Structure formats: C-alpha cells, structure tokens
C-alpha cells in the first residue's frame, strides 16, 4: 500500500509540473466584456467554449460491473452543448476512455486553452473513494478492479483545473464519491441582471457540480439517463434566456434530485484551483428557432418544419457520430496491424523450427555410430521406464494410504472493505491459508469494495449464489436477524477480541435458525463504540443533555436513552456535520478517529465501557458450495475459521490502538468514567434490554436466555 501511495504521489507531482508549466509558459491577459451586447457568440469578443465529455458503461475488467446510462448521458450532453451553446466538443466513450487517453486530453486542454476560453469537463462512470486518505478517484475503462493505482485520482483533475490558462473551468461529475474536491459554496444574489452575468463572466472561476457527495449515486433515472444527467440536460435544453449560470442550474435541479433519490448534488468552487469569484456562464448560440421537449432526449423534430438551424443541429450530431466511428475504425486498423505482426512472427518461428530439424538430420553422417548410440539409448530408456514405473507404483500406494484425488473447487468472496483495509488483507490471508492447507483443492478469489454484491445485499447474495462467500454487517439488513440483534446492544465490551469470541460462542450455543440458509464461517465484532464530542468533557449523565451526537439504528436508541440527541446521517457526512455544528460529536469505535479523520474535529472522548456497543459482522458460505466440499476439506476450513476468530478480533484491536494514537497526536483528550458513574449509565440502558426481551419473546425466541448468556460470557472473557 505504501509503495502504491508513493508511486501515485510521484505521478501526481509529475502531472502537476506539466500542467503548471503549461499554465505559466505563455501568460495572457483576457479581454474584459463590458456591454451585455458583447456577451454573445455573434459579437466576436466572447472567448471560445470547449468541452471534454467522458462516458463509460463497459469496463475491460469484468470484475467492475457495467453501467447503463453513462454513454447515453455523455452523447446527449455533448449534443446540447454543441448545438445550443456553441461548444467545441471532444467525446471519449467506453474503451476510448482509458487512463492514458483521459490524461492526454486533460493535458491538451491545459496546454492549449487560451485566457479568454471557457472549458467544461464532464465525467460519467464509476467512482471510488480511499477511506483512509479521504480522496476520490475516477475509474477509467482500462482500470483493474480493486487496484487504485490504475484509477485516476481526483487530485489530478484538481491540478489540471488549477493549471489551465482559461478564464473559466467547470467540472461536472456524475459518479460515486465525487464530493472530495469542494470548498465553500457561494449563494445567488437577490437580483440577477445583465450586470450580474457580466461580472461573473469577467472574473476567473473554477467551479464544480457533482451528482452526490462522498457516497454512491444512482445509475438509473428517466428515459435512459441517470437522474442527475436527466435534470442537467433538461435544464440546459429548456433554458430560454440568452445566458444561464451553473448556480442557476443547480438551484433548479438539486431539490428535484434530492426529493426523488437518496443522493444530494453539490455545487461550489473547487478548492485550491485559483477561483477568483467568477462563474461559468452558458451563452446560448440560438434560443428561439428550435422548440425543445420537456424530456432531455435527443431533440425531437417535426419533418414538416425543419429549418436551417435544425439541419445544422442534425449535421452536428452526425459529425459527433462520425468522429466516434473514425476512432473505432482507427482502433480496428491498429488491431489488424497487430494481428498481421503476430502472424509474421509465427511464420518466422515455423521457419526456424524447420531449419533446426534439417540441421538435426544433417548430423546423421555416421550410420553405424548412430545405430550403436540408439541401442544404448534404448537400454537407458528401458531402465528409466522401469524406475518410473516403480515410482508410479509407490506414489499410487501413497495416495491410497492418504486420500483419493479431488477436483479443484473455485470460490469467490465478496466484501465491502476496500483492498487496502486491514480486514480485507486478513480476509485475503484466510483465502490463501485455505488453499495452502487443502493442497490447492479449494481456491478462493476476493472481490473488494462491494463490487460483487453491495453491503446490504451481501447475505442474500450468498444465499442465492451470486457470491460463494460473503462478509458484511448483520444490521445492514435490519429485521433479518432478530435474535442476533443482541450482538449490537450496549453489552459493555472492552475489546474487539472479547466481543468477537462472545459472538461466536453465542452462535455455537444457540444456532439461530435465521442463519440456517448459509454456512456460517465465523462472526466478528469491531472495538467498543465510545462517545466523542468537540465541546466539553463528559464525566456524568447530566453532561450529555443538549449534545447532538451522530448515531443510527440501535446506537441512536442508546444515545437518546442516555439523554443526548441522536442525529442520523451517513458516516461519510459526519466530518463536515461536526465541522459546521450540525452535530456536536459521534458515537463510534476508535478506529474511525483515524479512518474517517474524525480525530481532527472532535476533542474530547468519554470511555463508557459499561455501555459500549460493538456491531456484529458475518463471514458466510453458500450452503450448496459448502455441502459439495469433501468432508476433509470442510474440516480444514473449520480449523482455519477457529484461528481467524482470534486473528480478526486482534486486528480490530490493532486498528483501534492506531486510531487512539492518531487522535492523541491531534491533542485529543480521553476521559474514563468512574466505576460509580459507569454503573449509573448501565442502569439507564435497562429499558433497551427489556424491549429486546419483550419483542423477541413475543415472537417465540429465547431472548431472556440469550441476553443472560451473552452478558455472562462477555464478563467471563473480560475478567477471567
């Protein structure tokens, strides 16, 4: 991992140097637009508008799932930009959008754009995020799933925007985890007039608009488009004014997208790129002669009312398609040349082999000597064959003594952890250990980052055979594991090691029927969840009153029961929420202080061990795949599972220790409750346990027995 980060850092430094040289090698002053009549393409004073539009549905690596709408989104946006707003558009679609090709096109924009130009960059495709570095990536068409060194770092795009000489640069990104580049947004003024547009155009700007924050976004929407692209193209298409800004478009589409999906678009200047308060102004090249439909599909036309502008639009669309076909033809020609070269090499190999055979035949000059050598060789061959026969016999006897030969079983393993996470590394070691001990008869391939099945679908994916082995959080599918909800309650775990051992003892003791449709390999749990806030030291229950803590699900109930206010939100939004005062703190294990950088925004940690919680995780195998394994291989896997119960708990504890070390380097303060105060908090939690027993018992489950067993077993493990 360190070597990958170092290589990417050096690579980014090189990219930055190239783009910086491009930006400052020929300094230019841009022309100021004074009159509103000059803010038009016909005036001749307006700088050129250029766009690089990228759309990727299909990836070369089949481990990366295909998208449905990205290419269609890119084509139609390119059409609207070119025909209505006078852009010169370059398209990169599917296999054209390799990492090298995207960087080359970005470099061309940085090197060749002039000071009066306005440049738009649009990307639709997969995105990924580094949970450790809080950095985002684009995933090019030739990327390798799980290998971040083949992705395109968002910081490269940021440096490109900073290095461009052009007056305005706008980044539009319709991909997961796009919101890692943004600074503070600026609101629209109360009055929008011609002076407002002139001021925005004349000042340098570096803006971005994305389909979501640091979370996954949808690939579906309306009429073959993603929901973000649908609304964006619709806003540009239906605009009847001579110009419109990025902020105006955002104010139109953001509420619609938020109200009809789980994603929240962002729109603000891109940080550290040289934004000077301007804005990207879309200047219409034609506004009256063409009627646009409500839906953002290719512009609908009536054959009986085609005019010269509409014909020009059709020609522009055809030109875009012609450029794409030309690129595909060039690729085919290159492939044919490679095939011809391969055939030529094969012919040369055949010729060399023929010459070798002729040379061997030419050496047979002394027939008598050759015959004598042949006889001697036959005797040696007979002796070797006899020895080989004896070896085969011995080997056959050895195999009969040990075990019969078995065919190789290949399994796939789905986890939501990224490949760099220590739990993902430990899972990969589990796969290698099983292959080693079964002598290669059971081989398991890892699929990281939820690329095979999303976290919430992981368990059902194992049941249905989408994945053979899966790892996720039990509570991601609320209600599916009613009896096992005990593992997420505030039982008072002190370490991940003891919580993990208790979880597996619970499973072996009760064998809950809710997990009968899979073969459980083992369960595990993260370290104890503690209270972290930015405002004050918490030493007693009364201190929690009025504190807003990020917490969801059962954790939210715990927070409310203790007297604080629970604020629900996805974990990726917690850092910003605490920074802006939307929340005062968070309830989470110590590993999040470093992994999510929360140690930078909270200052006080309260170790409430008596009411600490730990979320339960599962590692499960498809029932059919398990039953198909030989009894001996099943026994081997069970032995490995027992060892990994210990290793997994220890790994979680190592991550927690690293989180506390990082937190204290940020000057974080840690306070542990007194024994008497901890007992008060435990008493306050009793209603939560009573509710668990009452609800589960009503459904015929042994809730009281399970609760007593888990509490007693945890105490035994922690204080023996």
C-alpha positions in Angstrom: 0.0 0.0 0.0 2.8 2.4 0.9 4.5 1.8 -2.4 1.3 2.4 -4.3 0.7 5.7 -2.5 4.4 6.7 -3.1 4.1 5.9 -6.8 0.8 7.9 -7.1 2.3 10.8 -5.2 5.3 11.0 -7.6 3.0 10.6 -10.6 0.7 13.4 -9.3 3.8 15.6 -8.8 4.8 15.0 -12.4 1.3 15.8 -13.7 1.3 19.0 -11.6 4.6 20.1 -13.0 3.5 19.5 -16.6 0.2 21.4 -16.1 1.9 24.3 -14.2 4.5 24.8 -17.0 1.6 24.8 -19.5 -0.2 27.5 -17.5 2.6 29.9 -17.0 4.8 29.4 -20.1 2.8 32.0 -22.1 1.0 34.4 -19.8 -2.0 36.1 -21.4 -4.5 38.8 -20.4 -8.1 38.1 -21.1 -10.5 40.5 -22.8 -13.0 42.2 -20.5 -16.6 42.1 -21.6 -18.2 45.5 -20.8 -21.5 45.6 -22.6 -24.2 43.0 -22.5 -24.3 43.0 -26.3 -20.7 41.6 -26.3 -21.8 38.7 -24.1 -22.8 36.6 -27.1 -21.2 34.4 -29.6 -22.1 36.7 -32.5 -20.2 39.6 -31.1 -16.8 38.0 -31.8 -15.5 39.2 -28.4 -16.5 36.2 -26.5 -13.8 33.5 -25.9 -14.3 30.0 -27.3 -16.2 27.4 -25.4 -14.6 23.9 -25.3 -15.8 20.7 -23.7 -14.3 17.3 -22.9 -17.2 14.8 -22.4 -16.4 11.3 -21.0 -18.9 8.4 -20.6 -18.1 4.8 -19.6 -20.6 2.0 -19.5 -18.4 -1.0 -20.2 -15.1 -1.8 -18.4 -12.4 -4.1 -19.7 -12.1 -5.8 -16.3 -15.2 -7.9 -15.9 -15.0 -7.6 -12.1 -16.1 -4.0 -12.5 -19.9 -4.0 -13.1 -21.2 -2.3 -16.3 -23.3 0.8 -16.1 -26.4 1.5 -18.2 -26.7 5.3 -18.8 -23.3 6.9 -18.7 -22.6 6.7 -22.5 -26.1 8.0 -23.4 -25.8 10.8 -20.9 -22.4 11.8 -22.4 -23.7 11.8 -26.0 -26.8 13.8 -25.3 -25.0 16.4 -23.1 -22.4 16.8 -25.9 -25.2 17.4 -28.4 -26.9 20.1 -26.3 -23.6 21.9 -25.6 -22.6 21.9 -29.3 -25.9 22.8 -30.9 -27.4 25.2 -28.4 -24.4 26.7 -26.6 -21.7 26.8 -29.3 -19.2 24.4 -27.6 -16.4 22.6 -29.5 -16.8 19.1 -28.0 -14.5 16.1 -27.7 -16.1 12.8 -26.8 -14.4 9.8 -25.0 -16.8 6.8 -24.8 -16.2 3.3 -23.3 -12.9 1.8 -24.4 -11.7 5.1 -25.8 -11.7 6.5 -22.2 -8.5 4.8 -20.9 -6.5 6.3 -18.1 -3.8 7.5 -20.6 -6.3 8.9 -23.1 -8.1 10.9 -20.4 -4.9 12.3 -19.0 -3.7 13.2 -22.6 -6.9 15.0 -23.3 -6.8 16.9 -20.0 -3.2 17.9 -20.7 -4.1 19.1 -24.1 -6.8 21.4 -22.5 -4.3 22.7 -20.0 -1.6 23.3 -22.7 -3.7 24.8 -25.5 -6.6 26.7 -23.8 -6.3 30.5 -24.1 -7.1 33.1 -21.4 -10.5 34.0 -22.9 -11.8 30.4 -23.2 -14.4 28.7 -21.1 -13.7 24.9 -20.6 -16.2 22.3 -19.4 -15.1 18.7 -18.2 -17.9 16.1 -17.8 -17.3 12.6 -16.4 -20.0 9.8 -16.2 -18.7 6.5 -14.9 -17.7 4.6 -11.8 -16.1 6.4 -8.9 -14.3 5.1 -5.8 -13.0 6.6 -2.5 -10.0 6.0 -0.3 -11.5 5.7 3.2 -8.1 6.3 4.7 -6.9 9.3 2.7 -10.4 10.7 2.1 -9.6 11.0 -1.5 -11.7 10.2 -4.6 -11.0 8.5 -7.9 -12.4 8.2 -11.4 -12.4 4.6 -12.7 -11.1 4.6 -16.3 -12.3 2.0 -18.9 -9.0 0.0 -18.5 -8.9 0.1 -14.7 -8.3 -3.1 -12.7 -11.0 -3.7 -10.0 -9.6 -3.1 -6.5 -6.2 -1.7 -7.8 -6.3 2.0 -7.0 -3.0 2.5 -8.9 -5.0 2.1 -12.2 -7.6 4.7 -11.2 -7.5 8.5 -11.9 -7.1 10.5 -8.7 -9.4 13.4 -8.3 -6.4 15.5 -7.2 -5.0 15.1 -10.8 -8.2 16.8 -12.1 -7.9 19.5 -9.4 -4.3 20.2 -10.6 -5.4 20.3 -14.2 -8.1 22.9 -13.3 -5.5 25.0 -11.4 -3.0 24.9 -14.3 -5.4 25.9 -17.1 -5.0 29.5 -18.5 -8.7 29.6 -19.5 -10.9 32.2 -17.8 -13.5 29.6 -16.7 -13.3 25.9 -15.9 -16.4 23.8 -14.9 -16.2 20.2 -13.7 -19.4 18.1 -14.0 -19.0 14.7 -12.4 -21.8 12.0 -12.4 -20.1 9.3 -10.4 -19.9 7.8 -6.9 -17.8 9.6 -4.2 -17.5 12.8 -6.3 -17.6 15.3 -3.4 -14.0 15.2 -2.3 -12.7 18.4 -4.1 -15.0 21.1 -3.0 -14.5 24.3 -1.0 -17.2 26.7 0.4 -20.2 27.4 -1.8 -21.5 30.9 -2.7 -25.2 31.7 -2.8 -27.0 33.6 -5.6 -27.6 37.3 -5.2 -31.2 38.6 -4.6 -31.1 40.4 -8.0 -29.9 38.6 -11.2 -29.5 41.1 -14.1 -27.1 41.7 -17.0 -24.5 43.2 -14.7 -24.5 40.0 -12.6 -23.7 37.9 -15.7 -21.0 40.3 -16.9 -19.3 40.3 -13.5 -19.4 36.5 -13.3 -18.0 36.2 -16.9 -15.2 38.7 -16.4 -13.8 37.1 -13.2 -11.8 33.9 -13.2 -13.8 30.8 -12.0 -13.1 27.2 -11.1 -16.4 25.5 -10.3 -17.7 22.0 -10.0 -21.1 20.3 -9.8 -21.5 16.6 -8.9 -24.3 14.2 -8.6 -23.6 13.4 -5.0 -21.3 13.9 -2.0 -18.9 11.2 -0.7 -21.5 8.5 -1.2 -22.6 6.1 -4.0 -25.0 7.6 -6.6 -27.7 6.0 -8.8 -27.1 4.8 -12.4 -30.9 4.9 -13.1 -33.3 7.8 -13.6 -35.6 8.6 -16.6 -35.6 7.8 -20.3 -32.3 6.1 -20.3 -30.4 8.7 -18.2 -29.2 8.9 -14.7 -31.4 11.2 -12.5 -28.6 13.8 -12.4 -27.9 13.8 -16.1 -31.7 13.9 -16.9 -32.2 17.1 -14.9 -29.0 18.7 -16.0 -29.7 18.2 -19.7 -33.4 19.2 -19.2 -32.3 22.5 -17.6 -29.9 23.3 -20.4 -32.4 22.3 -23.1 -35.4 24.2 -21.7 -33.4 27.4 -21.0 -35.0 30.3 -23.0 -32.7 33.1 -21.7 -29.6 34.2 -23.6 -27.4 33.0 -20.8 -27.6 30.9 -17.6 -25.0 30.2 -14.8 -24.0 27.0 -13.1 -25.5 28.2 -9.9 -28.9 28.8 -11.5 -28.9 25.3 -13.0 -28.0 23.9 -9.6 -30.8 25.8 -7.8 -33.3 24.3 -10.3 -32.2 20.6 -10.3 -30.8 20.0 -6.7 -34.2 20.0 -4.9 -35.7 17.7 -7.6 -32.9 15.2 -7.3 -32.8 15.2 -3.5 -36.6 14.7 -3.4 -36.6 11.8 -5.8 -33.4 9.9 -4.8 -31.0 9.2 -1.9 -28.3 11.4 -3.3 -27.6 15.2 -2.7 -25.8 17.1 -5.5 -23.1 19.5 -4.7 -22.2 22.8 -6.5 -19.3 25.1 -5.3 -15.8 26.3 -6.3 -13.2 23.6 -6.4 -10.7 24.2 -3.6 -7.1 25.3 -4.3 -7.6 25.9 -8.0 -7.4 29.7 -8.2 -11.1 30.6 -8.2 -11.4 34.5 -8.2 -15.2 34.8 -7.6 -16.4 34.4 -11.2 -18.8 31.8 -12.5 -19.3 29.7 -15.6 -21.9 31.3 -17.9 -23.6 29.2 -20.6 -24.2 31.6 -23.5 -26.8 30.4 -25.9 -25.9 30.5 -29.6 -29.6 30.0 -30.5 -32.7 30.5 -28.3 -35.8 31.0 -30.4 -35.9 28.9 -33.6 -35.9 25.5 -32.0 -38.6 24.0 -29.8 -37.3 21.6 -27.1 -39.4 18.9 -25.4 -39.7 18.5 -21.7 -37.7 15.3 -21.6 -33.9 15.6 -22.2 -33.8 13.0 -25.0 -32.3 13.9 -28.4 -34.1 16.9 -29.7 -37.5 15.9 -31.2 -38.1 17.4 -34.6 -41.0 17.6 -37.0 -40.1 16.6 -40.6 -42.5 19.2 -42.0 -41.0 22.1 -40.1 -37.2 21.6 -40.4 -35.4 24.9 -40.8 -31.7 25.7 -41.4 -30.9 25.7 -37.7 -32.4 22.3 -37.2 -30.5 20.9 -40.2 -27.3 22.3 -38.7 -28.2 20.5 -35.5 -28.6 17.2 -37.3 -25.3 17.7 -39.0 -23.6 18.4 -35.7 -25.0 15.1 -34.2 -23.9 13.2 -37.3 -20.4 14.8 -37.0 -20.1 13.6 -33.4 -21.1 10.1 -34.5 -18.7 10.3 -37.5 -15.8 11.2 -35.1 -16.7 8.2 -32.9 -16.8 5.8 -35.9 -13.5 7.2 -37.1 -11.9 6.4 -33.7 -13.3 2.9 -33.8 -12.1 2.4 -37.3 -8.6 3.6 -36.3 -8.7 1.1 -33.4 -9.7 -1.8 -35.8 -6.9 -0.9 -38.2 -4.4 -1.0 -35.3 -5.7 -4.4 -34.2 -5.4 -5.7 -37.8 -1.8 -4.5 -37.9 -1.1 -6.3 -34.6 -2.7 -9.5 -35.9 -0.5 -9.3 -39.1 2.6 -8.8 -37.0 1.7 -11.8 -34.8 1.2 -13.9 -38.0 4.6 -12.8 -39.3 6.3 -13.8 -36.0 4.5 -17.2 -36.1 5.8 -17.8 -39.7 9.3 -16.9 -38.6 9.1 -19.4 -35.7 7.9 -22.1 -38.1 10.9 -21.4 -40.4 13.4 -21.6 -37.5 11.9 -24.9 -36.4 12.2 -26.3 -39.9 15.9 -25.2 -40.0 16.5 -26.8 -36.7 15.1 -30.1 -37.9 17.2 -30.0 -41.1 20.3 -29.4 -39.0 19.5 -32.4 -36.8 19.1 -34.6 -39.9 22.3 -33.3 -41.4 24.3 -34.6 -38.4 23.5 -38.2 -39.1 26.7 -39.0 -41.1 28.0 -42.0 -39.3 25.1 -44.5 -39.5 26.9 -47.2 -37.6 27.7 -44.8 -34.7 24.2 -43.6 -34.7 22.8 -47.1 -34.6 25.1 -48.0 -31.7 24.0 -44.9 -29.8 20.4 -45.7 -30.4 20.8 -49.2 -29.0 22.5 -47.8 -25.9 19.8 -45.1 -25.6 17.1 -47.8 -25.8 18.7 -49.7 -22.9 18.8 -46.5 -20.8 15.2 -45.7 -21.7 14.1 -49.1 -20.6 15.9 -48.7 -17.3 14.4 -45.2 -16.9 10.9 -46.6 -17.7 11.4 -49.3 -15.1 12.4 -46.8 -12.5 9.5 -44.5 -13.5 7.0 -47.5 -13.2 8.3 -48.2 -9.7 7.9 -44.6 -8.7 4.3 -44.5 -10.1 3.5 -47.7 -8.1 4.9 -46.2 -4.9 3.0 -42.9 -5.5 -0.2 -44.8 -6.1 0.2 -46.7 -2.9 1.0 -43.5 -1.1 -2.2 -41.9 -2.4 -4.2 -44.9 -1.4 -2.8 -44.6 2.1 -3.5 -40.8 2.3 -6.6 -39.9 0.4 -8.2 -40.0 -3.1 -7.6 -37.2 -5.5 -10.2 -34.5 -5.6 -11.1 -31.9 -8.2 -10.4 -28.2 -7.6 -13.2 -26.1 -6.2 -13.0 -22.4 -7.1 -15.0 -19.9 -4.9 -15.5 -16.1 -5.0 -15.5 -13.9 -1.8 -17.5 -10.6 -1.6 -16.6 -7.9 0.9 -17.4 -4.2 1.2 -14.0 -3.4 2.7 -11.6 -1.8 0.2 -8.5 -3.8 -0.7 -6.3 -1.6 1.5 -8.3 -2.1 4.7 -6.6 -4.4 7.3 -9.8 -6.6 7.5 -9.6 -7.1 3.7 -6.0 -8.0 3.9 -6.8 -10.5 6.7 -9.7 -12.0 4.6 -7.2 -12.5 1.7 -4.9 -14.3 4.1 -7.8 -16.6 5.0 -8.3 -17.5 1.4 -4.6 -18.3 0.9 -4.4 -20.3 4.1 -7.4 -22.5 2.9 -5.8 -23.0 -0.5 -2.5 -24.0 1.2 -4.0 -26.5 3.6 -6.3 -28.1 1.1 -3.3 -28.5 -1.3 -4.9 -26.3 -3.8 -8.2 -28.2 -3.9 -10.2 -25.1 -2.6 -9.2 -21.8 -4.2 -11.0 -18.5 -3.2 -10.8 -15.2 -5.1 -11.5 -11.9 -3.3 -13.8 -9.2 -4.7 -13.3 -5.9 -2.7 -15.3 -2.7 -2.2 -18.8 -4.3 -2.7 -18.0 -4.8 -6.5 -19.7 -8.3 -6.4 -22.6 -7.5 -4.1 -23.4 -4.3 -2.2 -23.0 -4.4 1.6 -26.8 -4.6 2.3 -27.3 -7.4 -0.3 -24.2 -9.4 0.7 -26.0 -12.0 2.8 -28.8 -12.6 0.2 -26.1 -12.7 -2.4 -24.5 -15.7 -0.6 -27.9 -17.4 -0.3 -28.7 -17.0 -4.0 -25.1 -18.0 -5.1 -24.2 -14.6 -6.5 -21.2 -14.9 -4.3 -19.9 -18.1 -2.7 -18.5 -16.4 0.4 -19.6 -13.0 1.8 -18.7 -10.7 4.6 -20.8 -7.8 5.8 -22.6 -6.3 8.9 -25.6 -8.1 10.3 -27.5 -4.9 11.0 -27.2 -3.7 7.3 -30.4 -5.9 6.8 -32.5 -4.8 9.8 -35.1 -7.3 10.9 -33.5 -10.3 9.1 -31.6 -11.5 12.2 -34.0 -10.7 15.1 -32.3 -12.9 17.7 -28.8 -11.9 16.7 -29.6 -8.2 17.3 -28.3 -9.0 20.8 -24.7 -8.6 19.4 -25.4 -4.9 18.6 -26.8 -3.9 22.0 -24.7 -2.0 24.6 -23.4 -5.1 26.4 -20.3 -3.3 27.6 -17.5 -4.8 25.5 -14.0 -3.6 26.4 -12.1 -5.0 23.3 -12.9 -6.4 19.9 -11.2 -9.7 20.8 -13.6 -10.4 23.6 -16.7 -9.2 21.6 -15.7 -11.4 18.7 -15.2 -14.5 20.9 -18.5 -13.9 22.7 -20.3 -13.6 19.3 -19.0 -16.9 18.1 -19.8 -18.6 21.4 -23.4 -17.3 21.1 -23.7 -18.7 17.6 -22.4 -22.2 18.6 -24.6 -22.3 21.7 -27.9 -21.2 20.1 -27.5 -21.9 16.3 -30.2 -19.3 15.4 -32.5 -20.5 12.6 -32.3 -17.1 11.0 -28.9 -18.1 9.6 -29.8 -21.7 8.5 -29.8 -20.8 4.8 -26.0 -20.3 4.8 -23.0 -22.0 6.4 -21.5 -19.5 8.9 -17.7 -19.5 8.8 -17.3 -17.2 11.8 -18.7 -14.0 13.3 -16.7 -10.9 14.5 -17.2 -7.5 16.0 -15.4 -4.2 16.0 -14.0 -2.5 19.1 -16.1 -0.7 21.7 -18.1 2.3 20.5 -17.4 5.4 22.6 -18.7 9.0 22.8 -16.5 11.6 21.1 -17.5 15.4 21.0 -15.9 18.7 20.2 -17.4 20.9 23.0 -16.7 19.6 26.5 -15.5 16.9 28.8 -18.4 14.4 29.6 -18.0 12.8 33.0 -21.6 12.1 34.1 -25.0 11.5 32.5 -26.2 15.1 33.0 -23.3 16.4 30.8 -25.0 14.7 27.8 -28.1 16.9 27.9 -28.2 19.1 24.8 -25.3 17.4 23.0 -26.1 16.3 19.4 -24.4 13.0 18.5 -24.3 11.3 15.2 -25.9 7.8 15.7 -28.1 5.5 13.7 -30.2 2.4 14.3 -29.7 0.8 17.8 -26.9 3.2 18.5 -29.4 6.1 18.1 -31.7 4.5 20.8 -28.7 4.2 23.1 -27.8 7.9 22.6 -31.4 9.0 23.3 -31.8 6.8 26.3 -28.6 8.4 27.8 -30.1 11.9 27.4 -28.3 13.2 24.3 -29.9 14.0 21.0 -29.3 11.4 18.2 -28.6 12.9 14.7 -28.9 10.4 11.8 -26.7 10.7 8.8 -24.3 8.5 6.7 -20.8 8.2 8.1 -19.1 10.0 5.2 -21.0 13.2 6.1 -20.1 13.1 9.8 -16.8 15.1 9.5 -18.5 18.1 7.7 -21.5 17.9 10.0 -19.4 18.3 13.1 -17.2 21.0 11.5 -20.3 23.1 10.7 -22.1 22.4 14.1 -24.9 20.3 12.7 -23.7 17.7 15.1 -21.5 18.1 18.3 -20.0 14.7 18.1 -20.3 11.0 17.2 -20.6 7.5 18.8 -18.2 5.1 17.2 -15.1 2.9 17.7 -11.7 4.5 18.0 -10.7 3.3 14.5 -12.9 5.9 13.0 -10.9 8.7 14.6 -8.2 8.0 12.0 -10.0 6.1 9.3 -12.7 8.8 8.9 -10.3 11.7 10.2 -12.8 12.4 12.9 -9.9 13.0 15.3 -9.4 16.3 13.6 -12.9 17.7 14.6 -13.6 16.2 18.0 -11.5 17.0 21.1 -13.0 15.0 24.0 -13.5 11.3 24.3 -15.5 9.5 27.0 -14.7 5.9 27.6 -18.1 4.5 28.8 -17.1 0.8 28.8 -20.1 -0.4 30.8 -22.5 0.7 28.0 -20.2 0.3 25.0 -21.6 -1.4 21.9 -19.9 -3.5 19.1 -21.5 -4.2 15.7 -21.7 -7.8 14.6 -20.2 -9.0 11.3 -20.7 -12.3 9.5 -18.5 -14.4 7.2 -20.8 -17.0 5.5 -20.6 -19.5 2.6 -23.3 -20.7 0.3 -24.9 -23.9 1.6 -24.7 -25.8 -1.6 -21.0 -24.9 -2.1 -20.2 -26.0 1.4 -22.0 -29.3 1.1 -20.2 -30.0 -2.2 -16.8 -29.9 -0.5 -15.2 -33.1 0.7 -15.6 -33.9 4.5 -11.8 -33.5 4.9 -11.7 -30.0 3.3 -14.7 -28.9 5.4 -12.8 -30.0 8.5 -9.8 -28.0 7.3 -11.8 -24.9 6.7 -13.4 -25.2 10.2 -10.0 -25.3 11.7 -8.9 -22.2 9.8 -12.1 -20.4 10.9 -11.3 -21.0 14.6 -7.9 -19.5 14.1 -9.3 -16.4 12.3 -11.8 -15.7 15.1 -8.8 -14.8 17.3 -6.9 -13.1 14.4 -9.9 -10.9 13.5 -10.5 -9.7 17.0 -6.8 -8.9 17.4 -6.8 -7.0 14.1 -9.8 -4.8 15.1 -8.0 -4.0 18.4 -4.8 -3.0 16.5 -6.9 -0.6 14.3 -8.4 0.9 17.4 -5.0 1.4 19.0 -3.8 3.2 15.9 -7.0 5.4 16.0 -6.2 6.5 19.6 -2.6 7.2 18.7 -3.7 9.4 15.8 -6.3 11.1 18.0 -3.8 12.0 20.7 -1.4 13.4 18.2 -4.2 15.8 17.3 -4.3 16.8 21.0 -7.5 14.8 21.7 -8.4 14.3 25.4 -9.5 10.9 26.8 -11.6 10.5 29.9 -12.8 7.2 31.5 -16.0 7.2 33.6 -15.6 6.4 37.3 -16.9 3.0 38.4 -19.9 4.5 40.1 -20.8 6.7 37.2 -20.4 3.8 34.7 -22.9 1.8 36.9 -25.4 4.7 36.5 -25.1 4.5 32.7 -25.6 0.7 32.8 -28.9 1.2 34.8 -30.0 3.8 32.3 -29.7 1.2 29.5 -32.1 -1.3 31.1 -35.2 -0.2 29.0 -33.4 -1.2 25.8 -32.7 -4.7 27.1 -36.3 -5.0 28.4 -37.6 -4.0 24.9 -35.4 -6.6 23.2 -36.6 -9.4 25.6 -40.3 -8.4 25.3 -40.3 -8.2 21.5 -38.3 -11.3 20.7 -40.1 -13.4 23.4 -43.5 -12.4 21.8 -42.2 -14.0 18.5 -41.2 -17.2 20.3 -37.5 -16.6 20.6 -35.4 -17.4 23.7 -34.4 -13.8 24.2 -34.0 -13.8 28.0 -31.7 -16.9 27.9 -29.7 -15.3 25.0 -29.3 -12.0 26.9 -28.1 -13.7 30.1 -25.7 -15.9 28.2 -24.1 -13.0 26.2 -23.7 -10.8 29.3 -22.3 -13.6 31.5 -19.9 -14.8 28.7 -18.6 -11.3 28.0 -17.9 -10.8 31.7 -16.2 -14.1 31.9 -13.9 -13.4 28.9 -13.1 -9.9 30.1 -12.3 -10.6 33.8 -11.1 -14.2 33.9 
